[in-house]
Amino acid sequence: KLNLKLSTSGTNLGVDAITAQYFADAVKEASGGKIKIRVYPNCQLAGGSMPKSIELLIVGGNYELAVFSGSVLGNIDARFLTHSVPFIFSSYAEAIAKMDSTGGEYYTNLMKEKGLVYLAGIHNGLRQLTNNKKEIRTPEDLKGLKIRVPSGEVYMKTLREFGADPIAMNWSEVFTALQQGTIDGHENGYQTIDSAKIYEVQKFITEWNWSYDGYWLMANSKDWSKFSEKTQKLLLEKAKEAEVYGRQYLENAEKEIKKDFIENRGVTITELTPDELAAFKKAVKPVQEYFIEKFGEDAASAWGLK
């Protein structure tokens, strides 16, 4: 019998918590109730801090399992941000192809170095830009705008390249900062924009798929080693089921969310033309080159960054 804790960084309505709960329910059912997993969203076991949440998982003794995004993992090793370098992927199919092959293998080994066990990878989302001032169609439109980003050099350096003023901020503070006008906008996936009700304080979304972020289901390696072989096998099996569920959930949800934003929430969604998108890609080419050198050829090639 096991009673396990699982931490997530998003709200209880986020795809990370929803997938984590699916995993917990599947494990409980498959184990005949012997293995129970309680999900704690919003980094509540770490006082709401994303950097602290990943540190506590590695230290152990606080929770055995977690579903954290690449931006959270980036706090312990910048190479966990390789997948999020701008404009690597234009679709979820492209991202999955790398996550399920060379990219996933690279992160599995990197997690092992940090005392973590890779169990599954799902979508956090292709990231879009929100603001409450105007439509964004060119890099010049971003100049001077204060845009919230997660901590991490990829986000900071990319937004600066476009002339924006990126501000790192804990997710728990973002809604209020947008509401009060402390910041002008932020970037995130559609599902997170919806679950956090960002549409209430941001009426413009630019769909540019500028970056991809994932969520990774992982375990503390010391705790994992204490589980029986049978338990490990069951957890891995259900993690892979949750992986399929979580990916499909987000892809389906995004279609409905976009429709709801336009029809019921008064949100203007600007879908960039190929020429408009090309201007952003051209502007950010130096950033891609910088990170290929910074993260190294192994990390870059694993995720298809050239």
N, C-alpha and C positions, 0 to 999 in steps of 0.2 A: 504494500500500500504506500502511495506517495501523495503528498499534498504540496504542489508546486506553485510558485508565483511567476507571473509573466508580466513584464513591463512594456508599455508602448508609449510613444511620444505624442501621438495625436489624440484628439477627443474620442469619446466613446462612439461617435458617429463616423469616425475616419475609417478608411479601408484597412489600416493597420490593426485597429482594435476589433473591427468586424471580422477580419480574417483570423485574428488571434482567438476570438471567441469561438469561431467555427472549429478551429484546431482543438481548443479545449473541450468542446462538446464531443468531437469525434474521438478524442483520446478517452474521454470518460466512458463513452458507449462501448468502444472496442475493448476496453480493459474491464468491463463489467462493473464500473464504478470504483475500481481500485486506485486508479490514477486520476486525481482531481487537480485541475489547473485553474487558478483564479487570475483573471486579467485585471491589471491596474493601468488605466489610460492616463494621459496627460503627464507622464513622468512623475506621478504623485508620490512614488516611493523615493524620489530624488529631489523633492521640494520644487518640482516644476522645471528643473534645470536639465537641458539636453546634454551638455558636456558631462555633468555629474552622473547622469543616468548610465552612460556607457562605461564610465570609470567604475561605478558600483558593480556593474555586471562582471567586469574583468576581475575586480577584487574578490568577488564572491561573498556568500553569506547573507546577501540581501534579497536576491531573487535568482532563480536558476535559469530563466528563459527571458527572451526579449524579442520584440519586433521593432527594429530601429532603421531609420533611413540612412542613406549614404551621407547626408549632411551631418548626422549625429556621429556616425563612424569616423568621419573626417576629423573629428576632434582628437582621435588617438593616432591617426596616421593619414596624412594628406592624400596618399595613394588611393584611399577608399573613395575619393572624389573623381577618379579617372572617368567613370561612366557619365559624369555630369558635365564634362567639358562641352562647351557650346557647339550645337549643331552636328553632333555625331549621328544621332538618330532622327528620322523624320516620321517614324511609325512605331507602334508597339511590337509589331512583328519583327522589326529589325533589332529592337532592344532585347526581346526574348531570345533571338537567335544567338546573341553574344552571351546573355546571362546563363543560358543552358549549355554553353560550351566553354570557350576559352576565357571569357570574362568571369564566369562563375568559378572556374577552376583556379584562376588567379586569386580571387577573393577568398576562396576556401583555404588556400595556403597562407594568405596574409592573415586571416582570422586565426589560424592555428598558431602563428607566431605570437599572437596577442593573447592566447589563452581562451580562444572562442571556438565553437563548433558551428559550421555552416549547416543549416537544416533546409532552408527554402528561400526563394527570392520571388517577390511579387512587385507589382507596380506601385510606386508612389504617384507617378504620373509624368507625362510630358508637361513641362511647366509653361504657363501662360503669364501675361503681365496684366495687372489691374491698376487702375488709377481713377481718380474722381475729378479730373480736370479736362481731359480731351482724348480724342482718338490718337493712337500712336501708330504711325505708318512708316516713319523713317528714323534712323539713328538720331538725327537732329532733334526730333520731337521729344527725345528723352533728356535733353540737356537741362541740367539744373533740378530735375525732379528727385525728391528724396524717396528712395525705394528701399523697403525693408528686404533684407536677404538673411538666410541662415548664416551662421558663422562659417567661414571657409573661403579660401583665397579664390576659388573658381568663380563664385558669385560676386565677390567684391571686385575682382579684376575685370570681369566681363562687363558689369554695369558701368564701371568707370570708363572703360573703352568706348562706351556709347555716350559718355558725357553726363551720365546720371550721378547722383550722390547716394551710393549704397550705404545702408545703415544696418549693422548686425543687431538683431533683437530677438529675445526669447519669444517663441510662438504665443505663449500665454499673454503677452503684452500687446500683440499686434492689432487686434480688433479695436481696442481703446485708442491706440495711437492713430489708427486710420480715422476713427470717429472724430477725434479731437483735432485732426489735421496736423499732428506732430510729424507725420510722414505723409507723402502724397500717394503712395501706392506700394504694391508688393508683387511678388511673383510666386506662383504655385500651380499645382494641378487643379483641374476642375472639381474633383471630388472634395478636395480640402477646402477650396473656395466656397463650396456649397455647405459642407458640414459645419464650417465655422461661421456661416452666414455673412461672409464678406460682402455679398451682394447688397446687404443693407446699407453699406457705407462706401461702396465703390460701384460706379455705374458704367465704367468702360473696361472692356477686356480686349487685349490684343492677342489673337491666337497665332503664335509664331513657333511653338514647339522648340523653344530655344535650348532647352536642356531636359535631360531625362533623369529622374531619380527613382530609385527602387526602395523597397522595404525588405529587410532581411530578417528572417526568423533564425535565431541563433541561441546557443546555450553556453553557459560557463563550462569550460572543459573539465575542471576539477569535479564539478557536480555531475557532469555527463559520465565521467569515468566510474562514478559510484553506482550508476544504474546497471542493472543486469543486461545481458546481451538481448534477452527477450524484450525488455523495456525499451532499450535503444532502438531495436528493430520496429517496434510499434510506433514510437514517437517519430521516427523517420518516415514511416509509411504514411502516417496521418499528416505530417508536415507537407509531404508531396501532394496529398489530396487538397490540403488548404492552399497550397501554391496555385493549383489549377483554379480552385474556387475564387481566390482573391484576385487573380489576374482577370478572369472573366467578369467578375463583379464590377471591377473598376471600369473596364472597357464598355460594358453595357450601361453603367451608371452615367458615364460621361455624355452619352448620346441623349439620355433623358434630361440631364442637368442643363445642357446647352439649350434644349428646347424650352425648358422651364424658365431659364434666365431671360430669354428673348420674349416669350409669350406672357409671363406672369410677374417678372421681377424688374422690368424696365431697364434691363442691361443691354448695352450696345456691344456686340461682339464683332470685332474687326478681323476678318480673315485676310492675311496678307497675300498679295499676288506673288507669283514666282519672281518677278523683277524686284518687288519690294523686299522680299525675303533675301534675295541675292545681295542687296545693299548691306543688310545686317551681317550676313556671312562674310562679306568682304571686309567690313569694318573690324570684325573680331578675329581675323586670321592670325594676327600677331599673338593673340591670347592662346590659340590652339598650339602654335609653335612653342610658346613659352612653357606650356604644360607638358608637351611631349618631352622636352628637355628636363623639366623638373621631376616628373613622375618616372621617367625612364622608358626605354624602348619596350621592355617586357610588359609593363602596365598598359602602355599606349597600344601596342599591337594586340594585346588580349581583348581590348574593347573596340578595336577597329579604328583607332585614332591614327590618322596618317598626316 
